[in-house]
Amino acid sequence: MEKIEIKEFAGIKDITIEVKQINILIGPQASGKSIIAKLLYYFKNFIFEIMDAAEELKSVRDLNKEYQQKFKDYFPPSSWGNRNFSIRYYLNLDSIEISRKKPRLKLKHLT
């Protein structure tokens, strides 16, 4: 099962989406459809990066720093809003969470 939970990020209040082969997002302009698509792209790439990092013997700390920076590149801090946020991506039994608890951005791999 694949799903994403987004809380208080970039104008998205609280949403959980179960990802299927095809998902259609419908809504008004600036309602978060593109943010959701970009988040899914970010997390799907991260899964592959974890496998590559294991092969390259990259430390978890280095991988986290690299992916926190990629998150900031994809989603500039000015777009986050003023609140703390939490985004969790699930793939089968694994999950990845990125969250902000002011002032820190935190990335966790949960299995």
C-alpha positions as CSV (number, residue, x, y, z in Angstrom):
1,M,0.0,0.0,0.0
2,E,1.2,3.5,-0.8
3,K,-0.2,6.6,0.7
4,I,0.7,10.2,1.8
5,E,-0.5,12.2,4.7
6,I,0.0,16.0,4.7
7,K,-0.7,18.2,7.7
8,E,-0.4,22.0,7.6
9,F,2.0,22.3,4.6
10,A,1.9,25.0,1.9
11,G,-1.8,25.7,2.3
12,I,-2.9,22.1,2.7
13,K,-4.6,21.7,6.0
14,D,-4.9,17.9,6.5
15,I,-5.2,15.3,3.8
16,T,-4.5,11.6,3.4
17,I,-4.3,10.1,-0.1
18,E,-4.0,6.4,-0.9
19,V,-1.9,6.3,-4.1
20,K,-3.2,4.0,-6.8
21,Q,-2.0,3.4,-10.4
22,I,-4.0,6.4,-11.4
23,N,-5.0,9.2,-9.1
24,I,-6.9,12.2,-10.4
25,L,-6.7,15.4,-8.4
26,I,-9.4,17.9,-9.1
27,G,-9.8,21.3,-7.4
28,P,-9.6,25.0,-7.9
29,Q,-6.4,26.8,-8.8
30,A,-3.9,27.1,-6.0
31,S,-5.6,24.3,-3.9
32,G,-2.5,22.1,-3.5
33,K,-2.7,19.7,-6.5
34,S,0.8,20.5,-7.7
35,I,2.2,20.4,-4.2
36,I,0.8,16.9,-3.8
37,A,2.3,15.7,-7.1
38,K,5.7,17.2,-6.2
39,L,5.7,15.6,-2.8
40,L,4.9,12.2,-4.3
41,Y,7.8,12.7,-6.8
42,Y,10.1,13.8,-3.9
43,F,9.3,10.7,-1.7
44,K,9.4,8.2,-4.6
45,N,12.8,9.4,-5.6
46,F,13.9,9.2,-1.9
47,I,13.1,5.5,-1.8
48,F,15.5,4.9,-4.7
49,E,18.1,7.1,-3.1
50,I,18.0,5.0,0.1
51,M,18.8,1.9,-1.9
52,D,21.7,3.7,-3.7
53,A,23.0,5.1,-0.5
54,A,23.2,1.6,1.0
55,E,25.2,0.3,-2.0
56,E,27.5,3.3,-1.7
57,L,27.8,2.9,2.1
58,K,26.6,6.5,2.6
59,S,25.7,7.3,6.2
60,V,22.1,7.9,7.2
61,R,23.1,11.3,8.5
62,D,24.6,12.3,5.1
63,L,21.5,11.0,3.3
64,N,19.2,12.9,5.6
65,K,21.2,16.2,5.2
66,E,21.2,15.7,1.4
67,Y,17.4,15.1,1.3
68,Q,16.6,17.9,3.7
69,Q,18.4,20.2,1.2
70,K,16.6,18.7,-1.7
71,F,13.3,19.3,0.1
72,K,14.2,23.0,0.5
73,D,15.1,23.1,-3.2
74,Y,11.8,21.6,-4.2
75,F,9.8,23.5,-1.7
76,P,11.4,26.8,-0.7
77,P,10.9,27.6,3.0
78,S,8.9,30.7,2.0
79,S,6.2,28.4,0.7
80,W,5.8,26.4,3.9
81,G,3.6,28.7,5.8
82,N,4.1,29.8,9.4
83,R,3.0,26.6,11.2
84,N,4.7,23.4,12.1
85,F,4.0,20.7,9.5
86,S,4.2,17.0,9.0
87,I,4.3,15.0,5.8
88,R,4.4,11.2,6.0
89,Y,4.8,8.9,3.0
90,Y,4.1,5.2,3.3
91,L,5.2,2.4,1.0
92,N,4.2,-1.1,2.2
93,L,5.7,-1.4,5.7
94,D,8.1,1.5,5.4
95,S,7.5,5.2,5.9
96,I,9.4,8.4,5.7
97,E,8.4,11.6,7.5
98,I,9.6,15.1,7.0
99,S,8.4,17.7,9.5
100,R,9.1,21.1,10.9
101,K,8.9,21.8,14.5
102,K,10.1,25.4,14.6
103,P,12.9,26.1,13.8
104,R,14.1,22.7,12.7
105,L,13.3,20.6,9.7
106,K,13.5,16.9,10.6
107,L,13.6,13.8,8.3
108,K,12.8,10.3,9.7
109,H,12.8,6.9,8.1
110,L,10.4,4.6,9.9
111,T,10.2,0.8,9.3
